[in-house]
Amino acid sequence: MAEPNSVIAFYDERVLNHQPDSDAPFLPGRMDRKIRELLSALKVPWVYPEHAGRLKAIHQLLELEPVPGVTFEAGKEATREQLGRVHTSSYLDHVFELRGKNAWLDVDTTAVSPGSVDAAEVAAGTTVAAVEAVMQGRCQSAFALVRPPGHHAEPVRARGFCLFNNVAVAAAHARAELGCERVLIVDWDAHHANGTQDIFWADPDVMLFDIHRSSPFYPGTGNLEDVGVGLGEGTTINVPMPAGAGDRAYLSAFEDILIPAADWFQPDLILVSAGFDPHPFDLALNVSYEGFAAMTSMLQTLAQRHCDGRLVFVLEGGYHLLSLSRGVRTVLAVLAGAEAPEPGLIGIAEVRAAADFHRHAFIAEDPDKP
């Protein structure tokens, strides 16, 4: 069994080779030209938001401010068999044909560069490596720092910057090869995991708990009533949130919905699709660093209760480099044993000290008092 609070962060520089070209035509003919003219008139150049700088910012912060107890390992490529457990053969053939090319797979967001298919294979394989490390007892928890992200990728379609569904590939591998009977996936990215939901929609042995900003926010899926179908009915749990929802709402959802669901489901492994775009710097929701820390602590408790602490985080979204890198470091620190601060209390002690300091400055002295 792994040592308590032992953590491996998986980081492979090959995922940096996914570099879509924002100037490549993304719509046929005149429509593409028209869209670009409109963007140009706004004087705000459009760039591909999911870029290599996201991972570089995380790595640089962790070099500047190392988290004691966290070790690093490189990743590996996913095999076609591993990818084929969640994606169709025709879809994989289509993606592999794009190796070495610049192309758009999906007009809403998803493009590839010459190194993208290789990077996507490494992203999925590195997530598998993180799960294997935890299941083999080499660490109690792991964080796969990967890109392109995965939770929007459907069985037959790339969407939302995602080519392969990394967390789904890892969950299917855990069940097929590592002896896991039930896997819980918790997705706290601001965007709904439409791909993960589709893949496990009818699967009673994979539970998806997804808390996200509600429709019409991209991708417009994840309604409260979407609970799965057939034998999988009840193992999909969606918690749509209004814009601006923050720590208190998220922690309430964990306490009142996730914990009872996990206690009923009894998972062997917990995977977390961790996007950091719920942070206010990303303008989607209002979850603080302390909120991410508190959710991590609650997931640790669930993992210790049900699956010997086995807990794997997988990077999804987060596009503001400061909140992304600081959010990742916050999670790693809690996984490594740091105490999670209680959200909403940061600064309270300082305010009280300042109140004591200023207390008598605004009280008029009684002239009749000797």
CORDA-V870391 format. One record per residue. RES is the residue in one letter. OMEGA is omega as a letter, one per 20 degrees, with the letter a starting at -180 (999 if undefined). NEAR is the number of other C-alpha atoms within 12 Angstrom. Layout:
res omega near
RES OMEGA NEAR
RES OMEGA NEAR
This chain:
res omega near
M a 18
A r 22
E r 20
P r 24
N r 36
S a 34
V r 39
I r 41
A a 44
F a 43
Y a 36
D a 34
E r 27
R r 32
V r 40
L a 32
N r 31
H a 41
Q a 36
P a 34
D a 27
S a 23
D r 21
A r 25
P a 23
F r 28
L a 21
P r 13
G a 11
R a 12
M r 14
D r 17
R a 17
K r 16
I a 21
R r 24
E r 16
L r 15
L a 15
S a 14
A r 12
L a 11
K r 10
V a 11
P r 16
W r 20
V a 19
Y a 28
P a 26
E a 36
H a 33
A r 30
G r 27
R a 37
L r 40
K r 26
A r 27
I a 35
H r 31
Q r 21
L a 23
L r 29
E r 17
L a 13
E a 18
P r 22
V a 29
P r 21
G r 24
V r 30
T a 25
F r 27
E r 24
A a 27
G r 34
K r 28
E r 29
A r 29
T r 24
R r 25
E r 22
Q r 35
L a 42
G r 28
R a 29
V r 39
H a 34
T r 23
S a 19
S r 15
Y r 24
L r 32
D a 18
H a 19
V a 38
F r 26
E a 19
L r 24
R r 24
G a 20
K r 23
N a 26
A r 31
W r 33
L a 34
D a 24
V a 22
D a 18
T b 29
T a 37
A r 42
V r 41
S a 33
P a 25
G a 29
S a 42
V r 41
D r 36
A a 41
A r 50
E r 43
V r 45
A r 51
A a 53
G r 44
T r 46
T r 56
V r 46
A r 46
A r 51
V r 50
E a 36
A r 35
V a 43
M r 35
Q r 22
G r 26
R r 24
C r 36
Q r 39
S a 52
A r 51
F r 50
A r 51
L a 54
V r 55
R i 50
P r 55
P a 52
G a 55
H r 51
H a 44
A a 44
E r 35
P a 34
V a 28
R r 35
A r 36
R r 34
G a 36
F a 41
C r 46
L r 49
F a 55
N a 54
N a 58
V r 60
A r 52
V a 50
A r 52
A r 53
A r 39
H r 37
A a 38
R a 28
A a 20
E a 20
L r 24
G r 19
C r 28
E a 25
R a 32
V r 43
L r 51
I r 48
V a 52
D r 52
W r 48
D a 46
A a 46
H a 47
H a 48
A a 53
N a 40
G r 40
T r 51
Q a 42
D a 32
I a 39
F a 43
W a 33
A a 23
D a 31
P a 25
D r 31
V r 44
M r 45
L r 51
F a 45
D r 45
I a 45
H r 48
R a 40
S r 29
S j 22
P r 17
F a 21
Y j 22
P r 26
G a 19
T r 28
G r 38
N a 27
L a 22
E r 15
D a 26
V a 28
G a 30
V r 20
G r 14
L a 17
G r 24
E a 22
G r 28
T r 36
T a 44
I r 41
N r 39
V r 39
P a 34
M r 35
P r 22
A r 24
G r 25
A a 29
G a 34
D a 30
R r 26
A a 28
Y a 41
L r 32
S r 22
A r 29
F a 34
E a 22
D a 16
I a 23
L a 36
I r 29
P r 17
A r 26
A r 38
D r 22
W a 17
F r 30
Q a 28
P r 39
D a 36
L r 48
I r 50
L a 51
V r 48
S a 48
A r 46
G a 44
F r 47
D r 41
P r 42
H a 40
P r 27
F r 24
D r 28
L r 23
A a 31
L a 35
N r 32
V a 40
S r 39
Y r 37
E r 35
G r 38
F r 44
A a 36
A r 34
M r 43
T r 45
S r 33
M r 33
L r 42
Q r 39
T r 26
L a 34
A r 36
Q a 27
R a 21
H a 25
C r 33
D r 28
G a 35
R a 46
L a 53
V r 53
F r 49
V a 51
L r 48
E a 47
G a 45
G a 42
Y r 37
H a 28
L a 29
L a 28
S r 33
L a 41
S r 36
R r 36
G r 41
V a 47
R r 37
T r 36
V a 48
L a 48
A r 38
V r 38
L a 45
A r 34
G r 25
A r 24
E r 21
A r 27
P a 23
E a 22
P r 24
G a 19
L a 17
I r 16
G a 13
I a 13
A r 12
E r 12
V r 14
R r 14
A r 12
A r 14
A r 14
D a 13
F a 12
H a 12
R a 13
H a 11
A a 11
F r 10
I a 8
A r 10
E r 10
D a 7
P a 6
D a 6
K a 6
P 999 5
